[in-house]
C-alpha cells in the first residue's frame, strides 16, 4: 500500500466522505477512502432524517435500492412544560408523492448502502484503518496521510477531510481548533422497537408514511437544546440533545434527561411496550457560520461536520454534509482535468462554489441564531411554561368569563417577563432570523 | 421523573448493555492525566459523560473506565482547555460498533 499513489484520499465514510468519494470515483479519479469503523456506518450516529434532494444530486435513482424507513407526511413541533405540550402539526397528503422529500433512515444501514455505491463507482475503500496524521512536503503542502496500519503512509495529490465532529487529524495538524463546548451539542438517542402495526396506529399513519416530532421546553431542564422522536419502519428513534457547556455546568446527566423525556406524559404512551435495542451518543456542531474553520489549504479540503456544516435551526446536517462533499470533489475533479496543482489558491474555488449553494446561504442567514439561543434561555424554559399556562387557562371551562381569562393570560406573560423583555426578545429573534 | 436524578438511580449500565463493543483490552483510548485535584471541567464529566465512564475516587480524583465509551468526544471538548485528558480514537475496528447508529 505504501508505494501506491492516489489522485485523492478521503478520510471518513459518513455522508460527506461518501459523497466526495463517489463523485471523485465517478469522474474516473483514483481515490482511496479510509474509515476507522469495522464497516461504514459502524461509528456513525444521526437522528436520523435523510433529505432526498442532496442525495438525488449524486444518485438520482437512490429510491430503487437505498434502505429507507418511512417518508415523512407529518411534522409536529411541540413546546413542552412538565405535564403538557402545545403543538403545531403539519400533515399533508402532498407528501405521499412519487419522489418524497424526506425519509427516516437508520444510519448504520444507510451508510453501508451508500458505501456499496462508492465501491461500485470504483473507489478503494479501506475500513478498520484510522488516519493518524497528515503527511506534508517541505513547503507544508499536504501530500498524503499516515495510518495506524503498521504506520503505513499513503500519498495523494489532495486529502479531503470528512472526519466528523471529532476531527482529530485536522485539529492535530493545526488546520482548525477544537470546537468550543458552547458551540456543540451532545445528543443521546435510543432505538425503540415496536411492531409496525402498532407504530402505524399510534401515529395515525399507513404503509410507509412517517411522523417527526421535534420538541423543546422544560424537557431540557433549563439548558439550550431539543428533543425528538422519529418513526422508522419497525422502530422509533427517541433522543434529546443540549449544548455541551450546559451539561458541564449543570448537574444533569444525559441519560437522566433522556429517561425524563421518555417518561413525559406526552411521549410515554407513544413508546409503551417497546423494546430498546441501542443507546447512542454523538456531538453535533451547532456554532454555524461564525464557528466555521478554514475550509481549504495547500493539498486539503474539509467537508461535513468537521467543517461545522450543520443548520441547527432547521435540524439539517447530512444534506449539508453530502453537498459539501460533492462540491469539494467537483472542485478537485475540475483542477485534476485541467492538470492544475492542488494549491490553496486553486482550491479556493471550493469556497466560491459553496457560496452559491443553499449551504452557505442558509448558514449565513442564521449566523446570529446560535448566539441568540445561548444568551436567551427563556426560550427553553419560561416561554414554554407561559404558552402551556395560557392554553390551560383558555381551554379549561370553569365558570370564569373569557375577558378575565384573557387578562390572566396577559398578566402571566407580563409577570414572567417584563413588557420590555417580551418585545426585546421578539426583536432580537427577528433580527437573528432575518 | 426529575432529570437531575443522580447517575446511580438511572442505570446507564443497562443502556450500554444493549450496545456492541470490541474492547481493545489493555489499550484504553482515553486516559486521565495524573492529578491531585480535578478542575471543575474534569469533575463535571462524572455526570456529563453519556456513558457514565467517569467516576470520582475516595481521594477526590477523577478516574475513567473507557470500556462503555461511545466515542462522542464530550470529555475531549469539555477538558480541551485544561488538558487533563489524553483522547484518541480506538485502533481501527475497535470500540463501539453501532448496529443502528
Interface residues (C-beta under 8 A of the other chain):
Chain A: X36 X37 X38 X41 X42 X43 X44 X45 X46 X48 X106 X107 X108 X109 X111 X127 X128 X129 X130 X147 X148 X149 X165 X166 X168 X178 X179 X180 X181 X184 X186 X188 X190 X191 X221 X235 X244 X245 X247 X248 X249 X250 X251 X252 X253 X254 X255 X256 X257 X259 X260 X263 X276 X277 X278 X279 X280 X281 X282 X283
Chain B: X1 X2 X3 X4 X5 X6 X7 X9 X10 X12 X15 X16 X18 X19 X22 X41 X44 X45 X47 X48 X49 X50 X51 X52 X70 X71 X72 X73 X74 X76 X77 X78 X80 X87 X88 X89 X90 X91 X92 X93 X95 X96 X97 X98 X99 X100 X101
